Amino acid sequence: MTDINNRNIYQRINDVIAEKVYIKRGSAGQGTGVLYDEVISAMTDHLNKHGIVFNVEKCGDSRSRANGKGNYIYECDFSVHYINIDNPTDRFTTLVEAHAMDAGDKAPGKAITYATKISLLKVFQIETGVNDESREEIKEKSKVITPDQASQLAEYCFNTDGNGNPQWSTTGERFKKAFNVGTIQELLAVNFDAALDRCKKAAKK
């Protein structure tokens, strides 16, 4: 990775994407979703770290139409600019069409908020979900150990019989019971360090 001061806006955006930001959905309006404040809270440190600021600009004329309940639906296009703080002329811009409804005068502000939130979610490829963990975290936790890691554990978990055939050692039998596996290869990668440490301690007894 080059020095951050020399990275262009696309590289900086990619650096943020690589950090795999995840936001859990909650109640939002009539369904589930993520709120603007949640997105800003989740993204602020990442944007600061990689030297990105953003601003929102109204693009073109706004539109307004009444619905059957007497409320007005406000529509407008907004340009959301992502700017390299070390070179403000280096920027990336998204165009978002936003809609908002309000009986008073809050619709324009709601539309700006919506456009900003949607742009952040899409540009930085933020995953949202109903679980406490992202799909990436769940996937990571489901990975099993590598062949090399299996070989390290096999040194402690197997002995050979009189004919040179491998058989489970006492340590191996305890390993299977402790981690609820039938073979070494079934062990989850997240448990490898604990399993190896357990086997090493058992071998010293």
C-alpha positions in Angstrom: 0.0 0.0 0.0 1.3 3.4 -0.9 1.4 6.3 1.6 -2.1 7.5 2.2 -1.2 11.1 1.1 -0.5 9.7 -2.4 -3.7 7.6 -2.7 -6.4 8.9 -5.1 -10.0 9.0 -4.2 -10.8 5.7 -5.8 -8.1 3.9 -3.9 -9.3 5.5 -0.6 -12.8 4.4 -1.3 -11.6 0.9 -2.0 -9.7 1.0 1.3 -12.9 1.7 3.1 -14.7 -1.0 1.3 -12.0 -3.5 2.3 -12.8 -2.8 5.9 -16.2 -4.5 5.4 -18.5 -2.2 7.4 -21.6 -3.9 8.6 -24.7 -2.3 10.1 -27.5 -4.3 11.8 -31.0 -3.3 10.7 -33.5 -2.0 13.1 -37.0 -0.5 13.0 -37.3 2.2 10.4 -40.6 3.6 9.4 -43.0 0.8 8.6 -40.4 -1.9 8.2 -36.7 -2.5 9.0 -33.7 -0.6 7.7 -30.8 1.5 8.9 -31.1 5.1 10.0 -29.0 8.0 8.7 -27.4 8.5 12.1 -26.4 4.8 12.3 -24.7 5.1 8.9 -22.8 8.2 9.8 -21.8 6.8 13.2 -20.5 3.6 11.5 -18.6 5.5 8.7 -17.1 8.5 10.4 -14.0 6.8 11.7 -13.4 5.0 8.4 -13.7 8.2 6.4 -11.4 10.1 8.8 -8.8 7.3 8.7 -8.6 7.3 4.9 -8.9 11.0 4.4 -12.3 11.3 2.8 -14.9 14.0 3.3 -18.2 14.4 1.5 -20.7 17.1 0.8 -24.1 17.1 -0.8 -25.3 19.4 -3.5 -28.7 20.0 -5.0 -28.7 19.1 -8.6 -31.3 20.6 -10.9 -34.8 21.7 -9.9 -36.9 20.1 -7.3 -40.4 18.7 -7.9 -43.4 18.6 -5.6 -46.7 16.8 -5.9 -49.6 16.3 -3.6 -50.9 12.9 -2.6 -54.5 11.9 -1.7 -54.0 12.7 2.0 -53.0 16.3 1.5 -49.3 15.7 2.0 -46.7 16.8 -0.5 -44.1 14.4 -2.0 -40.9 16.3 -2.5 -38.5 15.0 -5.2 -35.0 16.2 -6.1 -31.7 15.0 -7.4 -28.6 15.3 -5.3 -24.9 15.0 -6.1 -22.9 13.5 -3.3 -19.2 14.3 -3.6 -16.5 12.2 -2.0 -13.4 14.3 -1.7 -9.7 13.5 -1.2 -8.7 15.8 1.7 -5.1 15.9 0.4 -6.2 16.9 -3.1 -9.7 18.5 -3.1 -9.8 18.5 -6.9 -9.7 14.7 -6.7 -13.2 13.6 -6.1 -15.9 11.0 -6.9 -19.5 12.0 -7.3 -22.7 10.0 -7.2 -26.2 11.2 -8.3 -29.1 10.1 -6.2 -32.8 10.8 -6.8 -34.6 11.3 -3.5 -38.2 11.4 -2.4 -39.6 12.6 0.9 -43.1 13.3 2.2 -44.1 15.7 4.9 -47.1 17.8 5.8 -44.9 20.7 6.9 -41.6 22.0 5.7 -39.3 19.1 6.5 -39.4 17.2 3.2 -36.3 18.8 1.6 -34.2 18.0 4.6 -35.5 14.4 4.7 -34.7 14.1 1.0 -31.1 15.3 1.5 -30.7 12.9 4.4 -32.1 10.0 2.4 -29.8 10.7 -0.6 -26.7 10.9 1.6 -27.5 7.7 3.4 -28.2 5.8 0.2 -25.1 7.1 -1.4 -22.9 6.0 1.5 -24.4 2.6 1.6 -23.9 2.0 -2.1 -20.5 3.6 -2.6 -18.9 1.8 0.3 -20.8 -1.4 -0.3 -22.0 -1.5 3.3 -23.8 -4.8 4.2 -26.9 -4.5 6.3 -28.7 -7.4 7.9 -31.0 -8.5 10.7 -28.3 -10.6 12.5 -25.7 -9.4 15.0 -23.0 -10.6 12.7 -22.4 -10.0 9.0 -22.6 -12.7 6.4 -18.8 -12.4 6.0 -18.3 -12.9 9.8 -20.6 -15.9 9.7 -18.8 -17.3 6.7 -15.4 -16.8 8.4 -16.6 -18.6 11.5 -17.7 -21.6 9.5 -14.3 -22.2 7.8 -12.5 -25.4 8.8 -8.8 -25.8 9.4 -6.2 -26.1 6.6 -4.4 -29.4 5.8 -1.2 -27.9 7.4 -3.1 -27.2 10.6 -4.6 -30.7 10.5 -1.1 -32.2 10.3 0.0 -30.2 13.3 -2.9 -31.6 15.4 -2.4 -35.1 14.0 1.1 -35.3 15.7 -0.7 -35.2 19.1 -4.0 -37.0 18.2 -2.7 -40.2 16.6 -0.4 -43.1 17.5 0.4 -46.1 15.4 -0.4 -49.7 16.2 1.9 -52.7 15.9 1.3 -52.8 12.1 2.0 -49.1 11.6 -1.6 -48.1 11.2 -2.7 -44.8 12.8 -5.1 -44.8 15.7 -6.5 -42.2 18.0 -4.4 -41.4 21.0 -5.8 -40.6 24.4 -5.2 -36.9 23.6 -7.0 -37.4 20.3 -10.0 -39.0 21.9 -10.2 -36.0 24.3 -9.8 -33.6 21.4 -12.8 -35.2 19.6 -14.9 -35.0 22.7 -13.9 -31.4 23.6 -14.6 -30.0 20.1 -17.4 -32.4 19.1 -15.8 -33.6 15.9 -15.4 -37.0 14.3 -12.2 -36.1 12.4 -9.5 -33.5 12.7 -10.5 -32.0 9.4 -13.9 -31.0 10.8 -12.4 -28.6 13.3 -13.4 -25.0 12.8 -10.5 -22.7 12.0 -11.5 -20.3 14.9 -10.9 -23.2 17.3 -7.5 -24.2 16.0 -5.3 -22.2 18.4 -7.3 -23.5 21.4 -7.2 -27.1 20.1 -3.5 -27.0 19.5 -2.8 -25.5 22.9 -4.9 -28.2 24.5 -3.1 -31.0 22.7 0.3 -29.6 23.6 -0.6 -29.3 27.3 -2.0 -32.9 27.3 1.3 -34.2 25.7 3.3 -32.7 28.6 1.4 -34.6 31.2 
